[in-house]
Amino acid sequence: MRQQIGILGATGMVGQRFIQLLENHPWFEVAWLAASDRSSGRTYGEAVRWKLDTPLSARVAAMPVSPATPEGAPKIIFAALDADIARDLEPKFAAAGCAVISNSSAFRMQPDVPLVIPEVNAEHLPLVENQSWRKQSGGYIVTNPNCSAIGLVLALKPIVERFGIEAIFVSTMQAISGAGYPGVPSMDILGNVVPFIKNEEEKMQEETLKLLGRLNGRLIEPLPARMSAHCNRVAVEDGHTESVSIQLTRKATREDLLAAWAEFTPLAGRDLPTAPAQPVEFAPEQDRPQPRLDRMRGAGMAATVGRLRPCGLLDWKFTVLSHNTIRGAAGAALLNAELLVSLGKLDPVAVPA
Ligand SMILES: NC(=O)c1ccc[n+]([C@@H]2O[C@H](COP(=O)([O-])OP(=O)(O)OC[C@H]3O[C@@H](n4cnc5c(N)ncnc54)[C@H](OP(=O)(O)O)[C@@H]3O)[C@@H](O)[C@H]2O)c1
């Protein structure tokens, strides 16, 4: 039997992706939807401005949008709220015994909250046992990273493991869907590049180093690397592209790096429905990856790397691309939930002895 789940922020860009990805999901069934007062009391079909290129199912369109309170909500909640709202609402759900699988930045850097990409740092998940909600009600919060950190970290993880990384320089070209709906005004972005996304560079830097860090007792020791991120908004609908330079601890050839990416299949054998077979795909063409052509690799869950070449300042440079609302948001949370199921932490959500 499929487990019932709820979506907080169900009408937004990420909420819509959740609904799309959960259609016919073998383990989870959408049973409860919530959004702001603007939407609650209406049917989902009336409240949402559906922006995806697959049709909204009649079943979900007819579902009511509930108020965003834990009463009557299922015990598994996918949360897609703005950080300010998440900071207030997510703890209420965790305190009520819900497993909150969150997309927002509100708790990502809190020391007892795991920030997880299943292929990268599943071993950080035991941090949930330190959360006061977990001890009192069984509920907890698990987060996935910022949509631009996730592609970068997928590409870096196999390299860190084999060669170590001392320094990371990244410059992003981020899609407009990353700003939610309606997002950046068309007059600001059409034919333009905006070299500022509030708090994004800070998030990329601290989240990348936490994700690549080591669990030591009750704390994550961040990767001790120097890092600098530049974040730009560009007139692309979906898919964040990033130019990356890295300095390694131990020397590596081009073949070494290609092998590290090709052999990176850490979830092989776990049979998680949303996991891509190859989390990091290499595109050998000289002008790839490109958002329009490569963002749907691995059903939107793979990061595509390309343009690997020596760097004049650090050791190597390359381009990485990932789908920001699938791999960078709803798909990331869904994969976290699938990992939690496979580890026995979602079924049932129980107060530990
Ligand atoms: N878009 C991306 O690529 C991406 C990637 C990674 C992470 N994220 C993060 O995911 C979160 C959601 O992003 P988004 O792009 O989906 O934003 P969005 O399109 O603006 O959607 C926001 C959602 O929150 C709901 N909401 C607003 N105020 C609320 C309230 N007071 N109580 C309950 N619900 C409320 C909205 O409902 P109404 O429709 O009723 O207003 C809507 O469902 C953000 O934290 C964002 O940073 C986004």
The ligand as an SDF file (V2000), in Angstrom:
LIG
                    3D

 48 52  0  0  0  0  0  0  0  0999 V2000
   12.0120   27.2290   -7.5400 N   0  0  0  0  0  0  0  0  0  0  0  0
   13.1590   26.5660   -7.3370 C   0  0  0  0  0  0  0  0  0  0  0  0
   13.9110   26.2200   -8.3010 O   0  0  0  0  0  0  0  0  0  0  0  0
   13.5740   26.1520   -5.9540 C   0  0  0  0  0  0  0  0  0  0  0  0
   14.6380   25.2830   -5.8310 C   0  0  0  0  0  0  0  0  0  0  0  0
   15.0540   24.8770   -4.5720 C   0  0  0  0  0  0  0  0  0  0  0  0
   14.4130   25.3560   -3.4640 C   0  0  0  0  0  0  0  0  0  0  0  0
   13.3750   26.2270   -3.5890 N   0  0  0  0  0  0  0  0  0  0  0  0
   12.7410   26.6840   -2.3600 C   0  0  0  0  0  0  0  0  0  0  0  0
   11.4580   26.0720   -2.2590 O   0  0  0  0  0  0  0  0  0  0  0  0
   10.5460   26.9770   -1.6030 C   0  0  0  0  0  0  0  0  0  0  0  0
    9.3430   27.1980   -2.4970 C   0  0  0  0  0  0  0  0  0  0  0  0
    9.7710   27.8170   -3.6960 O   0  0  0  0  0  0  0  0  0  0  0  0
    8.7940   28.0770   -4.9400 P   0  0  0  0  0  0  0  0  0  0  0  0
    9.7120   28.4870   -6.0440 O   0  0  0  0  0  0  0  0  0  0  0  0
    7.8800   26.9320   -5.1390 O   0  0  0  0  0  0  0  0  0  0  0  0
    7.9470   29.3440   -4.4030 O   0  0  0  0  0  0  0  0  0  0  0  0
    6.5290   29.9130   -4.9060 P   0  0  0  0  0  0  0  0  0  0  0  0
    6.2980   29.5480   -6.3230 O   0  0  0  0  0  0  0  0  0  0  0  0
    6.5150   31.3450   -4.5480 O   0  0  0  0  0  0  0  0  0  0  0  0
    5.4490   29.1210   -3.9810 O   0  0  0  0  0  0  0  0  0  0  0  0
    5.2720   29.4090   -2.6130 C   0  0  0  0  0  0  0  0  0  0  0  0
    4.2060   28.5080   -2.0100 C   0  0  0  0  0  0  0  0  0  0  0  0
    4.0560   28.8350   -0.6110 O   0  0  0  0  0  0  0  0  0  0  0  0
    2.6730   29.1100   -0.3510 C   0  0  0  0  0  0  0  0  0  0  0  0
    2.5530   30.0910    0.7300 N   0  0  0  0  0  0  0  0  0  0  0  0
    2.8450   31.4130    0.6780 C   0  0  0  0  0  0  0  0  0  0  0  0
    2.5520   31.9920    1.8750 N   0  0  0  0  0  0  0  0  0  0  0  0
    2.0850   31.0090    2.6830 C   0  0  0  0  0  0  0  0  0  0  0  0
    1.6110   30.9720    4.0140 C   0  0  0  0  0  0  0  0  0  0  0  0
    1.5870   32.0670    4.7820 N   0  0  0  0  0  0  0  0  0  0  0  0
    1.1820   29.7960    4.5220 N   0  0  0  0  0  0  0  0  0  0  0  0
    1.2010   28.6710    3.7620 C   0  0  0  0  0  0  0  0  0  0  0  0
    1.6310   28.6410    2.4780 N   0  0  0  0  0  0  0  0  0  0  0  0
    2.0680   29.8010    1.9510 C   0  0  0  0  0  0  0  0  0  0  0  0
    2.1250   29.6230   -1.6560 C   0  0  0  0  0  0  0  0  0  0  0  0
    0.7170   29.4820   -1.6360 O   0  0  0  0  0  0  0  0  0  0  0  0
   -0.2920   30.4720   -2.4480 P   0  0  0  0  0  0  0  0  0  0  0  0
   -0.2850   30.0200   -3.8860 O   0  0  0  0  0  0  0  0  0  0  0  0
   -1.5840   30.2140   -1.7740 O   0  0  0  0  0  0  0  0  0  0  0  0
    0.2190   31.8650   -2.2780 O   0  0  0  0  0  0  0  0  0  0  0  0
    2.8230   28.6690   -2.6260 C   0  0  0  0  0  0  0  0  0  0  0  0
    2.1530   27.4240   -2.6090 O   0  0  0  0  0  0  0  0  0  0  0  0
   11.3640   28.2440   -1.3090 C   0  0  0  0  0  0  0  0  0  0  0  0
   11.8910   28.1760   -0.0070 O   0  0  0  0  0  0  0  0  0  0  0  0
   12.4720   28.1790   -2.3310 C   0  0  0  0  0  0  0  0  0  0  0  0
   13.6250   28.8970   -1.9230 O   0  0  0  0  0  0  0  0  0  0  0  0
   12.9370   26.6280   -4.8070 C   0  0  0  0  0  0  0  0  0  0  0  0
  1  2  1  0
  2  3  2  0
  2  4  1  0
  4  5  1  0
  4 48  2  0
  5  6  2  0
  6  7  1  0
  7  8  2  0
  8  9  1  0
  8 48  1  0
  9 10  1  0
  9 46  1  0
 10 11  1  0
 11 12  1  0
 11 44  1  0
 12 13  1  0
 13 14  1  0
 14 15  2  0
 14 16  1  0
 14 17  1  0
 17 18  1  0
 18 19  2  0
 18 20  1  0
 18 21  1  0
 21 22  1  0
 22 23  1  0
 23 24  1  0
 23 42  1  0
 24 25  1  0
 25 26  1  0
 25 36  1  0
 26 27  1  0
 26 35  1  0
 27 28  2  0
 28 29  1  0
 29 30  1  0
 29 35  2  0
 30 31  1  0
 30 32  2  0
 32 33  1  0
 33 34  2  0
 34 35  1  0
 36 37  1  0
 36 42  1  0
 37 38  1  0
 38 39  2  0
 38 40  1  0
 38 41  1  0
 42 43  1  0
 44 45  1  0
 44 46  1  0
 46 47  1  0
M  CHG  2   8   1  16  -1
M  END
$$$$
